[in-house]
Amino acid sequence: MALYLPFQGIYYIPNAIFIGEISGSTILLSLGIQLFWVGVCYLLLRLVWNRASHKVVVQGG
C-alpha cells in the first residue's frame, strides 16, 4: 500500500538517490513519480481552495 501513496516520493526517493541506492535511468523514473505526486497534490489543493473560497464570507471593514 505504501507504494501507491505520496510518502515514497517525499521521503524514500530523495534519500535513496542521495545514498546511491537509486542510480542510472531509475533516477528519471523516480523523479517522474515525484512530479506525478506534485501534480496530484497541486490539483487537490486547487480543488479544496476553490470550494473553500466560495464558502467563506468575510464581514468587516
N, C-alpha and C positions, 0 to 999 in steps of 0.2 A: 504494500500500500504506500510505503514511503517513496517509492519510485515515481508515483504519479502526483505527488504534492510538491509545492514550490520550495520546500525546505532543502531539498537536494541541491537545487541551483543556488540557494542562498549561502549554505554553509559548506557542503561537501565539495562541490566542484571547484570553487576558488582555492580551497586548501589543498585538494588533490593536485591541481595544476602547480601550485607553489612548491609542494614537496616532490613533484616529479612523478606521481603515480599515474597521472593522465599526461600523455605526450603525443607528439606527432599529429596525425589527422584527426585523432579523437578529440583534440582540443577544439577544433571547429564545431564538431557535433555538440560538445559540452557548452560552448558559447551560444550555439543555436538554441539549446534548451533554455539557457538563461534568458536570451532575448524573447523567446516564446512566453516565459513567465512574466517578464516585464510588460509585454503587450497585454496579457490576460489581466494582470493586476491593474494596469492603467485603464483598460476598458471597464473593469469592475468599479474602479474609483470614479470614473466619469459618470457611470450609471447611478451610483449611490449619490454622488454630489448633485447631479441633475434632479433627481427625485427629491432630495432634501431641500434644495434651494427653492423649489416650488411650494413647499410646505411651510417654510419659515416666514413669519411675518414680524417685522421689526416696527415697534411703535416708539415714538420719541422724536426729539429734535432739538 
